[in-house]
Amino acid sequence: MARLPRLVVPKQPHHIVQFGVDRQAVFREPADYSAFLTWLREASRLYKVAIHAYALLPDGVHLLATPDDAEGLARMMQWVGRHYVPYFNRKCHRVGTLWQGRFRATVIDAAAYFITCSRYLESHALRAGLVTDAASYAWSSYAHHVGARQDPLVTDHPLYWSLGNTPFEREAGYKRLSEQLLAPEELKELGDSAYKGWALGTEAFKAALEKQVNRQVRPGKRGRPARKKAAEVS
């Protein structure tokens, strides 16, 4: 089924993805990653979007973020693009668009999926073979969450704080969770929701969200509706 039009719900975490045209590189050297993160930090402050986790990969961007209002995500991403794309084009002697269409955003059921989604983002570099240790990857929030460095871009979510009463307990708890590999079905569920725009959460969460936003947020059942028995319609 085709991807849904983008849905943004204030005060709710969202998984945001944006890729380069034809999955071409959008970061070529450390200065590119650093420039993007600097502009992202400024834009998140300007438009009141809390960045909880992120991973910048050579061909794209993954964010886990909570906007304060319905327009914040779009304004933040547009602001970053207006600064980063001209920078990258000048540096690489290219013209035209850098991104493969608009960014995609998926509403996340925080209680059920926040930590899993954070782990999913931060393990991208490891799964892609870019590093052998997630903490050594400079362009994700993993090192922040396990206490290897402080990242001024990251706003810790209450669910991260619930992992322990002290910074050490939270960092150790997050590291233990991250050392458990995500199951193939979890990877598929997270990937499908991100790329197609379906909400990620329990069925109760999705039903409540559909009532709140008055639109479909999950795939419909395949096939035609079952025909009622004669006794039921007589």
Protein Blocks (a to p, Z undefined) as FASTA:
>chain_A
ZZddddddehiacddddddehhiafbfbfklmmmmmmmmmmmmmmnopacfbdcddfkbc
cdddddfbfklmmmmmmmmmmmmmmmmmmmnopgdjfbecjaddddddfklmmmmmmmmm
mmmmmmnopacbfklpmkbcklmmnopaccfkbccdfklmmnpcbfklmmmmmmmmmmpc
cdfklmmmmmmmmmnopacddfklmmmmmmmnopafbdcdedjdddddfklmZZ
